[in-house]
Amino acid sequence: MTMWVPDIERAQGPIYLAIADALESDVKTGALAQGDRLPPQRELAYRLGVTLGTITRAYGEAERRRLVKGETGRGTYIASQSLKVSPLAPKEDEPETCDLARNFAYPHLNPSLAEGLMRVARTAGIERLNGFVPSEGLKTHRETGVLVFKDYGLDADPARVAVTCGAQHGIQVTCQALFRSGDAIAVDRFTYPSIFSSLAGLGLKAVPVPALRRDDGGLGAMDPQALARAATAYGVKGVFLMPNMQNPTTHTMSVAEREDLVRVARAHDLHIVEDDPYTPFLPDPLPAFGALAPERTASIASISKVCSPGSRIGFVHVPALFGDSIRNKIGESTWMASPITAELIAGWVREGLLFKALRLKRKANRERFLSARKILSPHFLQGDTNKVFGWLRLPDPVDPDALQAALGHQGVSALSSRYFQAKDHTPAPYLRITFGSEESDERFCWALERIKATIDQLADLPDLTRPVG
C-alpha cells in the first residue's frame, strides 16, 4: 500500500476536489503509478483531519476521472492510463486467424441484407424513417420488440419497450436509469467482459459473486446466499444476470434457481438487469426474470447475436416507473436508435426470416458442439448442442493465458478466463471457445485439434485419459 498523503493546506474550494486534483497531479508526474494502492479512506481522513465523507467523495471523483479503480473488499488502486483495445473488437486489417474467440454466431446464415434493404426501400412512408422519431422508437418497432421478447420467455408490454442501439447501449441506459453513481452492482464471478468497464464508466462498482456448482462439476447459477451476503456487506443495489446461456459458462438457470434469486432480490430490494443475447438459440425458453419479478426487472434483448450486428438494434423492457428515465437516457446518449435499421429488423421478424435463420443456425451449432466435445475429450467442455460457445476446463498445470498466447502463435484465437473476471483475480483454469465465427467446418475442426494438442503439450501429463476432477 502507498502511504500517499496529499498537500491540501493551500486548497481553495471544496476539499474533496482538492484531494482529487492532487491525486491527478501525482499520477501525471509519476509519483503514483499504475497498481499503487491508496490508503484506506478512514486512515486518510484521519491523517488529513477531514471527514470520512470528504474522502469518499474525493475517491469517487478520482474514479469518475478514471484515475483510480475501486475493487470491492481490496481497496482503491491507481488505474492504467492507457486503455488497450479489446481483443474482441474487429480490425479492418487484422491478420487472418481461425476465430474461436469472438461470438459471431454463424453470420453466413444471416438473412440477405440486399433483399432486406430492397424491402425497406419499398416501405410505405419511408421518408419518415429518415427523420427524427421518439427516443423510445416508433410504435411498430417497439411491437417488434414484443415479438422478440416472446423468445425470451417474456410477454412484454409495448408501452414499456424501448428501441436501443444494440444490447451494449441497452445496458448503459438501463443502468443509468435504475442506479446512481457510487452504487454497487452484483455480477457473476465470470461474466460478460464489457460489464466491468461499462459499470465503472457509469460510476458503478461491480461486486463479483461466486456461482453454485452443478452435479457435473460445472459452474451453475449465481449463489443466492452469496448474493444475500454481498447485499448486506457491500450495500449492493442491483444484480446483473444472464439467465440463459450465461457468458462464458453456458449455464441456463432452472426455474428454481431463478426463483431463489428473485427471493433474495425482493428481500434486499435489488433491481435486476437481465441480459440474454443468446436466448433465441434455445428451443424452449424458461420464464424471464421480467416475468417472475416484473416490478424490479429490466430485460434486454438484442438482434446482434441472432442475425445482424451491423443493424445495432436492441430492445429494453423496464418497469413502468422507469419508462420516462429510459427515454431520457436514450435521448441524452444517441437521441434514438436508427429507425431505418429498426425497420429492416421489423421486416425480417414479420416475414419469419429471423426465425428461419435461427433454425439453420441451431442445426449448424449442434454439429459444431458435437465435434468440439469429441475432439477435446477427455477435457470437460461445459455446454450443449444449443449453446453457441463452450467453457473448457483445463488441467491443473495449464495456465489459460499461456494457452491463449500459444494458440495465437499458431493462428488460432480463443479467450482465457481472464477476460471474464475482475482484473484483480488470478485467471481460473478455463478457456472459452466459440462455435460459429468460422464458416468452414474443416477450419473449425483443425483449430480444435490445435487446442487439444497445445493443452497436452502444456500439461505434459502422462495419462490424459484420467477423469477430469
Sequence and secondary structure as in RCSB ss.txt:
>XXXX:A:sequence
MTMWVPDIERAQGPIYLAIADALESDVKTGALAQGDRLPPQRELAYRLGVTLGTITRAYGEAERRRLVKGETGRG
TYIASQSLKVSPLAPKEDEPETCDLARNFAYPHLNPSLAEGLMRVARTAGIERLNGFVPSEGLKTHRETGVLVFK
DYGLDADPARVAVTCGAQHGIQVTCQALFRSGDAIAVDRFTYPSIFSSLAGLGLKAVPVPALRRDDGGLGAMDPQ
ALARAATAYGVKGVFLMPNMQNPTTHTMSVAEREDLVRVARAHDLHIVEDDPYTPFLPDPLPAFGALAPERTASI
ASISKVCSPGSRIGFVHVPALFGDSIRNKIGESTWMASPITAELIAGWVREGLLFKALRLKRKANRERFLSARKI
LSPHFLQGDTNKVFGWLRLPDPVDPDALQAALGHQGVSALSSRYFQAKDHTPAPYLRITFGSEESDERFCWALER
IKATIDQLADLPDLTRPVG
>XXXX:A:secstr
        TT  S HHHHHHHHHHHHHHHTSS TT B   HHHHHHHHT  HHHHHHHHHHHHHTTSEEEETTTE
EEE  SS    TTS  TT    EE SS    GGGS  HHHHHHHHHT TTGGGGGS   TT  HHHHHHHHHHHH
TTT    GGGEEEESHHHHHHHHHHHHH  TT EEEEESS  THHHHHHHHTT EEEEE EEE TTS EEEE HH
HHHHHHHHH EEEEEE  SS TTT     HHHHHHHHHHHHHTT EEEEE TTGGGSSS    HHHHSTTTEEEE
EESTTTT GGG  EEEE  GGGHHHHHHHHHHHTSS  HHHHHHHHHHHHTTHHHHHHHHHHHHHHHHHHHHHHH
HTTS EE  TT SEEEEE  TT  HHHHHHHHHHTTEE EEGGGGS TTS   SEEEEESSS S HHHHHHHHHH
HHHHHHHHH  S TTS   
